[in-house]
Amino acid sequence: MMRPVRLHRYSYFEYRSLEEVSSTKHEFLDGEIYAMAGGTPLHAALQAAVATALSNQLVGTECRVYGSDLRVRVLATGLATYPDVTVVYGPVQTDPEDRNAAVNPRLVVEVLSDGTEEYDRGEKLAQYQRIPTLQAVVLVSQRERRIELWERGETWGNVTAESAHTLRIAALGCSLTVSALYDSAGAP
């Protein structure tokens, strides 16, 4: 009779210890640690374009825009991850177990890639939607000039913008124009 192989389940403390010494970012969920793949030049340019567009519009407000080095923790599920862009309203509130993980994002942005799109649109989106302060999730395509906005109302709803259209993000009082973002990123 074959015995099942036991997999090691990591604690959040072990995950944090790894992150402190690693040059690679990792995601944590259900005791598993997953290395996050590096992005393409277009991925990095779109990330920067979105962060710049949001930062320019949020000057003088209580919102602060963060890049992909800010770890976000979903307390309801334990997920720890690094969104491509995060906006926090007011002071950053941190995880009781991790002073470097924000638990109160107002908006998160994910630039989709072939390897992560299904996860970003599915399980990860559902995880994000469990954050009480989160009001919006923006998904940015690398394959086409297309941005998808998920916003919290009585339920979560979504709209998509393509080409020269503009998405209004009510939770932040700002907007993203598709053509401006992709032109800024040098996208075809």
N, C-alpha and C positions, 0 to 999 in steps of 0.2 A: 504494500500500500504506500502510495506516495503522499508525503506530507506537504501541505501548502507552504510556500515560501513566505516568511514574514517580512514585510516591508517595514522599514523604520519610519515612524511617524514623528516628524519634527515638532518641537514646541515652538511657540512664537519667540521665545528667548533665544533658541538655537538659530532661528531664522535671522533675528536681529544681529546676533553675533557674526553670522556669515556676512551679512550686508555691510557691517562695519569694516571688514577687511577685504572685501571683494571689489575688483575693478568692473565686474559685470553686475547689472541690476537683476534682481530676482523677484518673482511674484510668489506670494504665499497663500495657500488655501487648503483647508482640511488636513493640515499636517504635512503637506507636500510643498516642495520648493521647486519652482520652475525658472530656469534661466530665460531672460527676455532677450530676444534676438535683436541685433542691430538693425537700424533702418536704412533705407535708400537715401540718396541725396534729395530726391523729390519729397520723401517723407519728412526729412529734416526741414526742408524749405517750406512745406505746407504748415508744419508745426510752428515755425517761426512767424509765418505770415498771419496765422490765426492769433498767436500771442500778441503780435504787434498791433493788429487791428483792434483787439479787445483792450489792450493797454491804452492805446490812444483815445478810445472812447470812454474809458473809466477813470481818466485823470480827474482828480478832485472829488471822487466818490470814496466810499468806505470799502470798495472792492480792490483786491490786489490779485494780479495775475501771476501765476507761477508756471515755470517750465517743467519738463519731465523729470527733474531731480526731486520734486516734492512727492514723498510717499503719502498715499491716501489709504486709510484703513476703514473698512466697512465693519463697524462693531457688531452688527446683527449677524454677520456670517463669518467674520474673521479674515476676509480677503484683505491682503495688503498688496498694493500695486502702484504703478507710476503712470498716471494718465499723461498724455502728451502735453496737455495744457489743463490747468486747474485755476478756477477763480474762487476765492474765499471772500465772503462778506464779513467785515469786521476782523477782530483778532482771530488768529489761527487757534483753534482748540485742538489739543493733542490727545492721542490715545493714552489712557492711564498706564499702559504697558510700554509705551514708546513715545518719548518726547519729540521724536522726529517724524511722526506720522500724523497728518491732519485728519480730523474726523468730521469736519464741517464745511466741505466744499459746497458752493452754490451752483457751480457748473463744472463739468469735466468734458474734455475733448479727446477723442481718439481718432488718429489718422489711420485709416484701414489699410491693411496689407493683405496679400493673398493668403499668407499663413495664419493671420489672426482674425480676418473679417468675420468668419462664422462665430467664433468665440466672442468677439467684441459686440456683435449684433444680438447674440443670444445670452449665454450664461453671464458674461461680464456685465452686460446692460442690466440684466435682472438683479445682479448683485448691487450695482450702483443705485438702482431704484429703491433699495432698502435704506439708503442714507437719508435720515429725516430732513436735513438741511438742503439736500440736493433738489434743485428746481429745473435743471436742464442738462441734457447730454447732447453733444454735437458729434456726429460721425462724418468724417471727411474722406472722400474716396480718392485713391491714387490713380484709378483706372479711367475715370471720367470726371468732368467738371460737375461735381455733384456733392451737395452737403445735405445731411439729414439732421433735423432737430427734433429731439424728444423733450417735451415739456410736461411738468407736473401740473395737473389741474385736479379735478375730482378724481380723475384717473390719468394715466400717462397717455399722451397722444403724440403723434408725430406728423411733421410736414417735411417735404423735400424741395430743394431749390436747385436749379441747374442754370447753366449759361450765365446770362446777365441778371438773373433774379437775386433778390435780397431776402435774407431770413431775419426777421425781427425776433430778438430774444427778450421777451417781456420781463423775465426775472432779473435781467441786468439793465434793462432800458437801453439796449444797444442793438446793433445789427451786423450781419456779415454779408457782404456782396460777393457772390460766387466768382464772377469774372475778375474782380479786384484781387481776391486771394490767390487765385491760380496764376494770374499775370504776375503778381508779386513773387510767386514761387518759381516763375519761369517754366510753368507747366505747358505742355503742348495743347 
